[in-house]
Amino acid sequence: MIDDPMDRIAAALERMSPPPMPAPDFTAATAFVWHVEPDRLEPVTDVNRVDLDLLVGIDRSRDTLLDNTRRFAAGFAANNALLWGARGMGKSSLVKAIHAKSQAEHEELKLVELQREDLPSVGRLLNHLRSAPHRFLLFCDDLSFSHDDQHYKSLKAVLDGGIEGRPENVVFYATSNRRHLMPRDMIENERSSAISPSEAVEEKVSLSDRFGLWLGFHPCSQDEYLAMIDGYCAAHGIKIDPQTLRAEAIEWQATRGSRSGRVAWQFFTDLAGRQKIAIDL
């Protein structure tokens, strides 16, 4: 029986706290998703991705990121990377495809996806990754911050902040529609209303400066859009009259009011369905 009130409080808190996370089994899969409450790394046995060769119109970004990833997987120095720009142009698809390509060459390379809302827990995640005998691509998709969002402070530990720094076996890849990870109008509003405009948004804007690689993704041309669809058709064995395919593809993008890799894939999905062909979505 516990008589001391402090001992009773300590015992109650111990019962309320979740048990420590068991050591992850990184041999269970090549990719994992980080979850909190409770902390855990869920293995992903079938990653949703496309083949690297099917990503058209982003050759420079592809080659740069692939070279960076291969160096990292081989145990050499590599940069964190921010993939920013137009929606639907293959930013997240490129990260997943490059992981698959590099992992085939270096089996110890793992992909770990971290949700933006779970950034405050990144320190705990890094502790699990730091001691593992593997190398990790830590991936955060659609990363951005609003005016009063404090999650960006947690991200600095992944990039180059803190006395421990980033573990040598972890590199961080993020995708965003924004180059500076926050809306342009918020940047300008803070600058215009601040006593010291040059310092007003430095803390948030400088976050993107901590990425060694900035890879820009821009809207594709019509030729690139059609080349994407041709590549999908060839890869899945779909045969269709080229003029009919071109006319339908152009009509599809016109009704969507945009042209991108995502729109090309959506058209191809519709085409495959009409031809009674199953594809891996």
C-alpha positions in Angstrom: 0.0 0.0 0.0 1.3 3.5 -0.9 0.9 6.0 1.9 2.9 9.0 0.5 0.7 11.3 -1.6 3.5 12.0 -4.0 4.1 8.3 -4.5 0.4 7.8 -5.2 0.4 10.6 -7.8 3.5 9.2 -9.4 1.9 5.7 -9.6 -1.3 7.2 -11.1 0.7 9.1 -13.8 2.6 5.9 -14.6 -0.6 4.0 -15.1 -2.0 6.8 -17.4 1.1 7.1 -19.6 1.2 4.9 -22.6 3.8 2.1 -22.7 7.0 2.9 -24.6 7.0 2.1 -28.3 8.6 -1.3 -29.0 11.6 -1.4 -31.2 10.3 -1.1 -34.8 10.9 -4.1 -37.1 12.3 -2.4 -40.1 12.6 -5.7 -41.9 8.8 -5.9 -42.2 8.6 -3.6 -45.2 10.5 -1.0 -47.3 8.2 1.8 -46.4 6.4 2.9 -43.1 4.0 5.6 -42.0 4.5 7.3 -38.6 1.4 7.5 -36.4 1.0 9.0 -32.9 -1.3 8.4 -29.9 0.2 5.8 -29.5 3.5 6.2 -31.3 4.0 3.5 -33.9 5.6 2.9 -37.3 3.1 1.1 -39.5 4.6 -1.0 -42.3 3.3 -0.4 -45.9 3.6 -3.5 -47.9 2.2 -2.1 -51.1 3.3 1.5 -51.8 1.1 3.6 -54.1 3.5 4.7 -56.8 4.2 4.8 -60.5 7.3 3.7 -62.3 10.0 6.4 -62.6 10.1 6.0 -66.4 6.5 7.2 -66.6 7.2 10.6 -65.0 7.5 12.8 -68.1 8.6 16.5 -68.3 10.5 16.7 -65.0 13.9 15.3 -66.2 16.1 17.7 -64.4 14.4 17.4 -61.1 14.3 13.6 -61.5 18.0 13.3 -62.2 19.0 15.7 -59.4 16.9 14.0 -56.8 17.9 10.5 -57.9 21.6 11.4 -57.7 21.1 12.9 -54.3 19.2 9.8 -53.1 21.7 7.3 -54.5 24.6 9.1 -52.7 22.7 9.1 -49.4 21.7 5.4 -49.8 25.4 4.6 -50.4 26.4 6.2 -47.2 27.7 9.5 -48.6 26.7 13.1 -47.9 23.3 14.3 -49.3 21.0 17.2 -48.9 17.5 17.6 -47.7 15.2 18.4 -50.6 12.1 20.7 -51.1 10.1 19.9 -54.1 7.8 22.9 -54.8 5.6 24.2 -57.5 2.5 23.4 -59.6 -0.1 21.0 -58.4 -0.3 17.6 -59.9 3.1 17.7 -61.6 4.5 14.6 -59.9 6.3 15.9 -56.8 5.2 13.2 -54.4 5.1 10.6 -57.2 8.8 11.4 -57.9 9.8 10.9 -54.3 8.1 7.5 -54.1 9.4 6.4 -57.5 13.0 7.4 -56.7 12.8 5.5 -53.4 11.8 2.4 -55.3 14.6 2.8 -57.8 17.2 3.5 -55.1 16.0 0.8 -52.8 16.4 -1.8 -55.5 20.1 -0.9 -55.5 20.5 -0.4 -51.7 18.2 -2.7 -49.7 18.8 -0.8 -46.4 17.0 2.3 -47.7 13.6 2.8 -46.1 10.9 5.4 -46.8 9.1 6.9 -43.7 6.1 9.2 -44.3 5.4 11.8 -41.7 2.1 13.8 -41.7 2.4 17.6 -41.3 0.1 17.6 -38.3 2.5 15.1 -36.6 5.6 17.3 -36.9 5.6 18.0 -33.1 6.4 14.3 -32.6 9.3 14.3 -35.0 11.9 14.3 -32.2 10.5 11.0 -30.9 10.5 9.5 -34.4 14.2 10.6 -35.0 15.2 8.8 -31.8 13.8 5.5 -33.2 15.5 6.1 -36.6 18.8 7.3 -35.2 19.8 3.9 -33.7 18.5 1.7 -36.5 21.0 0.0 -38.9 19.2 1.4 -42.0 19.1 4.6 -44.0 15.8 6.6 -44.1 14.1 9.0 -46.5 11.8 10.9 -44.2 9.0 12.2 -46.4 6.4 14.9 -45.7 3.8 15.5 -48.4 2.0 18.8 -49.0 4.0 20.7 -46.4 2.9 24.3 -45.7 2.3 26.6 -42.8 -0.3 29.3 -42.0 0.4 32.6 -40.3 -0.1 31.3 -36.7 1.2 27.8 -37.3 3.9 26.8 -34.9 4.6 23.3 -36.3 7.5 24.7 -38.4 9.6 25.0 -35.3 9.5 21.2 -34.9 10.8 20.8 -38.4 14.0 22.6 -37.7 15.2 19.6 -35.7 15.0 17.5 -38.8 16.8 20.0 -41.0 19.7 21.3 -39.0 18.6 22.6 -35.6 19.2 21.4 -32.1 22.5 20.2 -30.5 22.0 16.6 -31.8 21.3 17.7 -35.3 19.8 15.5 -38.0 20.8 11.8 -37.7 23.4 10.9 -40.3 21.1 8.1 -41.5 18.1 10.3 -42.2 17.5 12.7 -45.0 14.3 14.8 -45.3 12.2 15.2 -48.5 9.2 17.5 -48.5 6.7 18.6 -51.2 4.8 21.9 -51.2 2.9 24.1 -53.6 4.7 27.1 -52.0 8.4 27.9 -52.4 8.6 29.5 -48.9 6.1 27.1 -47.3 3.7 29.9 -46.4 1.3 32.0 -48.4 2.8 34.9 -50.3 0.2 37.4 -49.1 1.0 36.5 -45.5 4.7 37.2 -46.2 3.9 40.6 -47.7 1.4 41.5 -45.0 4.0 40.8 -42.2 6.7 42.8 -44.0 4.4 45.8 -44.6 3.2 46.0 -41.0 6.5 45.2 -39.2 8.8 47.7 -37.6 11.7 45.8 -39.1 10.4 44.4 -42.4 13.6 42.5 -43.2 13.2 40.5 -39.9 9.4 40.1 -39.9 9.2 36.8 -41.6 12.8 35.7 -41.5 12.2 32.8 -39.1 9.5 31.2 -41.2 10.9 32.0 -44.7 14.4 30.9 -43.6 13.0 27.4 -43.0 13.0 26.7 -46.8 16.6 27.9 -46.9 17.5 24.9 -44.7 16.8 22.6 -47.6 19.9 22.1 -49.6 18.0 21.2 -52.8 15.1 23.3 -54.2 13.5 21.6 -57.1 10.8 23.6 -59.0 7.9 22.0 -60.8 6.1 24.0 -63.4 2.9 23.5 -65.5 3.5 21.1 -68.4 3.1 21.9 -72.1 0.5 20.2 -74.2 3.2 18.0 -75.8 4.4 16.9 -72.4 0.8 16.2 -71.3 0.2 14.0 -74.4 3.5 12.3 -73.9 2.5 11.3 -70.4 -0.7 9.7 -71.7 1.2 7.9 -74.5 3.6 6.5 -71.9 0.8 5.2 -69.7 -0.9 3.6 -72.7 2.3 1.9 -73.8 3.1 0.7 -70.3 -0.4 -0.9 -69.9 -0.8 -2.2 -73.4 -3.7 0.0 -74.5 -4.1 0.4 -78.2 -6.1 3.3 -79.6 -6.0 5.4 -82.8 -3.5 8.2 -82.1 -5.7 10.9 -83.5 -8.7 9.7 -81.4 -6.4 9.6 -78.3 -5.1 13.1 -79.0 -8.6 14.6 -79.5 -10.0 12.9 -76.4 -7.0 13.9 -74.2 -7.2 17.5 -75.3 -11.0 17.6 -74.7 -10.4 16.1 -71.2 -7.9 18.7 -70.2 -10.1 21.5 -71.6 -13.0 20.4 -69.5 -10.7 20.3 -66.4 -9.3 23.8 -67.1 -5.8 22.6 -66.4 -3.0 20.4 -67.7 -0.8 18.4 -65.4 0.5 14.9 -64.7 -2.4 14.3 -62.4 -4.9 15.3 -65.1 -3.1 13.0 -67.6 -3.4 10.1 -65.2 -7.1 10.8 -64.5 -7.7 10.8 -68.3 -5.8 7.5 -68.7 -7.8 5.9 -65.8 -11.0 6.9 -67.6 -9.7 5.5 -70.9 -8.6 2.2 -69.3 -12.0 1.8 -67.6 -13.8 2.4 -70.9 -11.6 -0.3 -72.5 -12.3 -2.7 -69.7 -8.7 -2.8 -68.6 -7.7 -3.0 -64.9 -4.8 -0.9 -63.7 -3.1 -0.6 -60.4 -4.3 2.6 -58.9 
